[in-house]
Amino acid sequence: HLIAPVSALWPLPSQISEGENHDLLIIPPTSASSTPFFRVASERLGQVQTLQDAFARYTELTFPHPASNAGKGRGDDSGSAIVGRRLGQSHIAGGVSGGGTINGMVIKVQDASEEAPQLDTDESYSLTIDTQHGNNGFITAPTIYGALRGLETFSQLVHFDFDTATYQLTVGVPLSIHDAPRFPHRGLMVDTARHFLPVTTLKHALDSMSYAKLNVLHWHISDTQSFPMQFISRPDLWSGAHSPRERYLQAEVRDVVEHARKRGIR
């Protein structure tokens, strides 16, 4: 690796413990897979749209390349065959410690509320991967927003080996991470009063914030230089925008706020 594996995590988790098995393979899903890679531990959580949207988002982020073992090892022994070809059959048949596959991450959440995050929202989570207990890793969190932070950490732990066309972890297993933010307010300010930014750019900024686990967007939307936001009850206010094209509809503002919420940003 070009950088130390643990330092590839940003921000660094509060506690991390890794084992000596660095040969674990990740079995990514395919479009034909009946079982998604990220899945919930209970039927109740299956109704939480914020989590389902995050699963789709992080599947694309974590597995951007087609893999030689995609969809394999799910209900058959082909995953073990791939490990054997890569590491040598002695790792499996001879009992040498190492190897193994993970074909899913199971998410457990205590409070499934999708209400917007607040200053005191618990964003802690635990992430464990241990092949001695099956082919699934686990993310456990008190809230859905803690689960989002765990998904981000997992995505940073996975890398693609172009030589073997397989996904691997940058750290050893058994892996145990316990994490919680040091500061409840971790924010970024965007000043569109003085420098107008399109909605798509604001969403890109929110996406980037979620990668660094930032949780507050201070949107400085108006000032003496411009007032670009629509108020239906005060239709003349946005005549103070930089130009008729540099304005935000109320529906667009709501869309940005919801885009932020789905990423644990208030």
C-alpha positions in Angstrom: 0.0 0.0 0.0 1.2 3.5 -0.7 0.0 4.6 2.8 -0.3 2.8 6.1 -3.6 0.9 6.1 -5.0 2.3 9.3 -4.1 5.9 8.3 -6.3 5.4 5.2 -9.2 5.8 7.6 -10.4 9.4 8.0 -11.2 10.4 10.6 -9.3 7.8 12.6 -11.7 5.7 14.7 -11.6 6.0 18.5 -10.6 2.4 18.9 -9.4 -0.1 16.3 -8.0 -3.6 16.8 -6.9 -5.9 13.9 -5.7 -9.4 13.6 -3.0 -11.0 11.5 -5.1 -12.4 8.7 -4.5 -10.1 5.7 -5.8 -12.5 3.1 -9.5 -12.0 3.5 -11.4 -11.5 0.3 -14.6 -9.5 -0.1 -17.2 -11.0 -2.4 -19.1 -8.1 -4.0 -22.7 -8.5 -5.2 -23.7 -8.5 -8.9 -26.9 -7.2 -10.5 -28.1 -10.8 -10.5 -27.4 -11.3 -6.8 -30.5 -12.2 -4.8 -28.9 -11.1 -1.6 -27.5 -7.5 -1.3 -24.1 -7.0 0.3 -25.4 -4.5 2.9 -28.5 -5.7 4.7 -30.4 -5.2 7.9 -30.6 -7.6 10.8 -34.4 -7.3 11.2 -37.5 -6.8 9.0 -38.3 -3.7 11.0 -35.2 -2.0 9.7 -36.0 -3.0 6.1 -38.6 -0.3 6.1 -36.1 2.5 6.9 -35.6 4.2 3.6 -32.6 6.2 4.7 -30.7 3.0 5.3 -31.9 1.4 2.0 -30.7 4.5 0.1 -27.4 4.4 2.0 -26.9 0.7 1.1 -27.4 1.5 -2.6 -25.0 4.4 -2.4 -22.3 2.6 -0.5 -22.5 -0.5 -2.8 -21.5 1.8 -5.7 -18.8 3.6 -3.6 -17.3 0.4 -2.2 -17.4 -1.7 -5.3 -16.7 0.5 -8.4 -15.0 -2.2 -10.4 -16.1 -5.6 -11.8 -14.5 -8.3 -9.8 -13.4 -11.8 -10.8 -15.3 -13.3 -7.8 -18.4 -11.0 -8.0 -21.5 -12.8 -6.8 -19.5 -16.0 -6.0 -19.3 -17.7 -2.6 -23.0 -16.9 -1.9 -24.5 -20.2 -1.1 -21.7 -22.4 -2.7 -18.0 -23.1 -2.2 -16.8 -21.0 -5.2 -15.5 -18.3 -2.8 -13.3 -20.9 -1.1 -12.0 -22.0 -4.5 -11.0 -18.5 -5.4 -9.2 -18.1 -2.1 -7.4 -21.4 -2.7 -6.2 -20.3 -6.2 -4.9 -17.0 -4.9 -3.3 -18.2 -1.6 -2.5 -21.8 -2.3 -4.7 -24.7 -1.1 -2.6 -25.1 2.0 -4.3 -22.1 3.5 -7.6 -24.0 3.3 -6.9 -27.7 3.3 -3.8 -27.5 5.5 -5.4 -25.4 8.2 -3.0 -22.5 8.0 -4.4 -19.3 9.5 -5.5 -16.9 6.8 -7.8 -16.4 3.9 -11.6 -16.6 4.1 -14.3 -14.5 2.5 -16.9 -12.0 3.5 -20.0 -11.7 1.4 -22.1 -9.2 3.4 -22.3 -6.6 6.1 -25.3 -6.9 8.5 -26.5 -3.6 10.0 -28.1 -3.6 13.5 -29.7 -0.3 14.7 -31.5 0.2 18.0 -33.4 3.4 17.2 -34.7 3.4 13.6 -36.0 7.0 13.7 -35.5 9.0 10.5 -36.0 12.3 12.2 -33.4 14.9 11.2 -30.1 14.6 13.3 -29.6 17.1 16.1 -26.7 18.3 18.2 -27.1 15.4 20.7 -27.7 12.6 18.1 -25.7 9.6 19.0 -23.4 8.8 16.0 -21.4 6.1 17.6 -21.1 2.6 16.0 -19.2 -0.7 16.2 -17.8 -2.6 13.3 -16.7 -6.2 13.5 -15.4 -8.7 11.0 -14.4 -12.2 12.2 -14.5 -15.1 9.8 -14.7 -17.5 12.7 -18.3 -16.5 13.1 -19.5 -16.9 9.5 -19.2 -14.9 6.2 -20.8 -11.7 7.4 -19.4 -8.6 9.1 -21.5 -6.5 11.4 -22.2 -2.8 12.0 -24.1 -2.0 15.2 -25.3 1.5 16.1 -27.8 3.1 18.4 -29.2 5.3 15.5 -29.3 5.2 11.8 -26.9 8.0 11.6 -24.3 6.0 13.6 -24.9 3.2 11.0 -24.1 5.7 8.2 -20.7 6.5 9.9 -20.0 2.7 10.1 -20.8 2.3 6.4 -18.4 5.1 5.5 -15.7 3.4 7.6 -16.2 0.1 5.9 -16.0 1.7 2.5 -12.6 3.1 3.4 -11.3 -0.3 4.5 -12.0 -2.0 1.2 -9.6 -1.7 -1.8 -9.5 -3.3 -5.2 -6.5 -5.3 -6.3 -6.2 -4.8 -10.1 -3.7 -7.7 -10.4 -6.2 -10.3 -9.1 -9.4 -8.3 -9.8 -10.5 -8.9 -6.2 -11.6 -6.8 -3.3 -9.7 -7.0 -0.1 -9.4 -5.3 3.3 -6.6 -2.9 4.0 -6.4 -4.2 7.6 -6.2 -7.7 9.2 -9.0 -9.7 10.7 -10.4 -10.3 13.2 -11.2 -6.7 13.1 -13.0 -4.7 15.8 -13.7 -0.9 15.6 -15.5 1.2 18.2 -16.0 4.7 17.2 -17.8 7.9 18.2 -17.2 11.5 17.2 -15.0 13.6 19.4 -17.0 16.8 18.7 -20.8 16.9 18.2 -20.5 19.8 15.8 -18.3 19.2 12.8 -19.2 21.6 10.1 -18.5 23.4 6.8 -19.8 26.8 5.8 -20.8 27.6 2.2 -21.4 31.2 1.3 -23.8 31.4 -1.7 -24.8 35.0 -0.8 -21.5 36.2 -2.2 -20.7 33.4 -4.6 -23.7 31.6 -6.1 -23.4 27.8 -6.3 -25.8 25.5 -8.2 -27.8 22.9 -6.3 -25.7 20.1 -7.9 -22.5 21.7 -6.5 -24.0 21.9 -3.1 -25.0 18.3 -3.2 -21.4 17.3 -4.2 -20.2 19.3 -1.2 -22.6 17.4 1.0 -21.4 14.1 -0.4 -17.8 15.0 0.3 -18.7 16.1 3.9 -20.2 12.6 4.5 -17.0 11.0 3.4 -15.2 12.9 6.2 -18.1 12.3 8.6 -18.9 16.0 8.9 -22.4 16.6 10.2 -23.3 20.3 9.9 -23.7 22.5 6.8 -23.8 26.2 7.5 -25.5 27.5 4.4 -25.0 31.3 4.3 -27.6 31.8 1.7 -28.3 35.5 1.9 -26.5 38.8 2.8 -26.3 42.4 1.7 -24.8 41.2 -1.6 -27.7 39.0 -2.7 -30.9 37.3 -1.6 -31.3 34.4 -3.9 -34.0 32.3 -2.0 -37.6 32.2 -3.0 -40.2 33.2 -0.4 -43.7 32.7 -1.8 -45.2 34.9 0.9 -42.6 37.7 0.0 -42.2 37.3 -3.8 -40.1 40.5 -4.2 -37.3 39.4 -1.9 -35.4 37.3 -4.4 -35.2 40.3 -6.8 -32.1 41.0 -4.8 -30.3 37.9 -6.3 -27.2 38.4 -8.4 -29.2 37.7 -11.5 -32.6 36.1 -12.4 -30.7 32.8 -13.1 -28.9 32.7 -9.7 -31.8 31.8 -7.5 -33.0 28.9 -5.4 -36.6 27.7 -5.5 -38.1 26.6 -2.1 -38.4 23.1 -3.5 -34.7 23.1 -4.3 -33.8 24.3 -0.7 -35.9 21.5 0.7 -34.2 19.0 -1.6 -30.7 20.1 -0.4 -31.8 19.8 3.2 -33.2 16.3 2.6 -30.0 15.3 0.7 -28.0 16.4 3.7 -30.3 14.5 6.2 -29.8 11.3 4.3 -26.1 11.6 4.9 -26.4 12.5 8.6 -25.9 16.2 8.0 -28.1 18.8 9.6 
